[in-house]
Every structure is written in structure tokens, then in C-alpha cells.
């Protein structure tokens, strides 16, 4: 299946992604893949999966998590939603539903089907923001179970990647317990993104 996708044009491939119904029977609100990308994108944001609000709007990170992420990055909404500069490919493209402790994990069928063929088309990405444990496990070499450990070890994958905690308000306690993140990591992240976008 991946081979047949690799022969498609970029526009055909993205259109096929947006029509994907692979996990339909498992999705409580039905399929609605939410992605953003172009062949010229230079920053890649890898999140977990859309939440309910993003499912409804069809706009990635159109929620308080997105507000915090844009603040961490030091960019405006207009820049964030300019696919010529910024691609957004979560680990699961559709809202997976809610469990006892929040949103369910990304559907496991999504990444093996789409991830490699899409990433292979993003030839101009200079920085990948890897957000949360599921993204860490897929994208970071030698990823650990602890999000905190992965974020602390950011220099080992810098400047090509930056592991981040999830910007959700649910992580306010984590941010209070780890002040080094906003003191040391965020300035580096903002400077790198500014340099990429202004080049």
C-alpha cells in the first residue's frame, strides 16, 4: 500500500490522506483527518492526535494547547497556519475519542500507513518539534518512557529536532515542576525558529 502511495503526486497524496477512513469503525465521531503540509514546509510539528475541538473545526491546534505552543515557538497564528512554512502531522490524524484520563492514544493504524510516505515528501524541513510520548517513541532515537527525560536530553537531537512536553493545560503542574524548560529550552527554540523563518 505504501508503495502505491509513493507513486502519487504530492497533491494526490494529501488529498488521499484527507479522505482516509482506515480507522472509521473505531472513531466515535467518525474520520476527519486534520493535517497541514506543503512541499516547502521548513518546520514540522508532530503532535499526538486532534482533540474534540480540533475535530470540530478541522484546524490543527485550534485550542488552548495551540495557544501555548505558538507562544513557545514565538510565532503568530498567521505564521503557524502558513503551510508553506510549517507542516503539522500528528501521530494520529483523527480524533480518537476520550478515555478515563483524557483523550485516547492515537489510533495505531495511522502512523504505519501514512507516516513514512508523507515525511519522505517533506524535503525542506529543518526543525521537527516532537510533542508528547507517542511522538517521542516514533521520532526520537533511543527515546525513553519518561517525557521529562526525553525533553531534558534535547541537546542530543538538536538542532534537527526538539522534544517537547504536550502544551496542554493538563501539563501546568509539569511546567511548574520543571522551570528549566521555559528558562533554558524555550529561548533556544524561539531563536532557532526565528532563524529558519527569516532565512
N, C-alpha and C positions, 0 to 999 in steps of 0.2 A: 504493500500500500504506500509506504514512504517513497519507494522508487517512482511510482506514478505521480505523486505529488511533486517530486523534484524536477520532473519534466515540464511542469506548468510554468507559465509566466508568473511574475510576482503578483500582478493584479488578479489573475485567476486563482492563485493560491490563497490570497487574502479573502477573496470572495467565497471560496470553498470553506475556509475557516469560519467565516461569519454565518454560513448555512449549516454548520456541523450539528448533528443530532445524536452523536455517538452515545451519550450518557442520558438520553432523554428519559428513559424509564426510571432513572434514579434521582431525577431533579424535581423537587417539589413544585417549583414554579415554571418548569419547562426549560428548554435550552434557549439561551441568549448569550452567545459568546461576546465578551467585551474585551477587545484588543485595540491597540493603536500602534501603527508602524508604517514606515516608508523605507525605501532602499537607501535613503540618505541619512537616516537617523544616526545620531552620534552618541547619544546617551540611552542606555537601555535600563528600564525599571522592571524588575522581576518581583512581583508580589505573590500572594497566596492564591486567592480566588475572589471574585467580586462578592460584596455583601448584598443584602437585600436592597438597599437604597441604590446601589450602582446597577443592580439588575433592572430596577425600575426605570432609571434614567438612561441606561446604556452608555454612560460616561465614566471612564475609569477614575477611581479615587475621587469621586464626586461626593465627598463626605468629610467628617472631621479628621479622619486619618489622612486624607489627601491634603487638607489644610496644613497639618503638621509636617507632612512630607515635603510640601513645597517650601515651607519655612526652613526646614533642614537644608534643602537644596539652595535656598536663597534666590528662587525664581518666582515669576508671576504665573498666574493661571494661563495667560495667553502663551507664554513660553512653554509651559508644561504641556499644553494641548496642541502644540505645533508638531505634527508628526514628522516634519522634515528634520527636526532636531531631536525629538525624543520618542522612543518606542516604549510601549507598555505591554508586556507579555507575562501575565500571571501564570503560576504553575497549573492552575485550572481556569479555563476561560469562562465558565458559567457558575452562577451561584449554587453552592452545593446543599444548602439547607442549614438548619440550626439544630445543634445538639444541646446537651445539658449544660455545657460550659461555654457556649458561644457557637459561632459558625463551624460547620463540619469541615474536615480537611478537604483539599482539592480532590476532585474525582481522579482515581489512579489511571484511568484510561487516557486522559488528556495529554499529559506530557510525552509518553512514549509514541503517541500518534503524531503530534504536531511539532514538538519542541526542536528537534534537530533540523528538520527541513526548514523551519522558519529562521532559526538562528543562522543557518548557513547562508541565508539571503541578506543578512544584516552585516555587510562587509565594512561599514564605516564606523561601527561602534567603538568608541574609545574608552568608555567607562560603563560598567554594569553595576547597578545598585541591587544587591541581593537581600531581600527583605523577608525575615522570618524563617522558621526552622525548615519548612518544606523546600523553600528556595535554597537555603543553605545546603541541605543534603544533596540537591541535584547539581548545584553550580560550584561549590567550593571544594577544591581538592583537600582531602583529609579533614572534612567537616566533622565537628564533634556534636554530641547530642545537645550540649548547652549552647543556647543562643548567645549568652553572655561571653562564653569562651570564644566563639566564632567572631564576635564583634571585637573583642579585645585583641584578637590576632589579625586585625585588619592590615597591619603593615606587610604581612606575608603575601597578600594578593594585590596590594597597591602598586601601581596606580591603575591597573586594569579593572579592578573590582573593589567594591566597598560593601562588606556585610553590615546590615543594619537590623536593629530590632523592629518589630512592627510598630508603625506610628500611631496605632490605635490608642484612644483614651484609656483602654484597659491596661496599657503599659505605663501609666503615670507613676505607679509605685516603682517599677523598674528604673525609670528615669531618675526618680528621687534617690534611689539606692546606688545609682551609678553616675554621679555627676561628671566623672571624667569623660563620658560620652559627648555631652554637649560642650564641655570645656576644650577637649582635645580633638575629637573626631569631626564635629560639625564644621569648625573653621577650615579644616583640610578639605572637606567635601565641597564646601561653597567655593573655595578658591579653585579647585580642580574643575568644577562645572563652569565657573566663570571663564576660565582659560579656554575650555573646549568651545563654548558657545561664542566667544569673541574672536576665535582664531579664523 
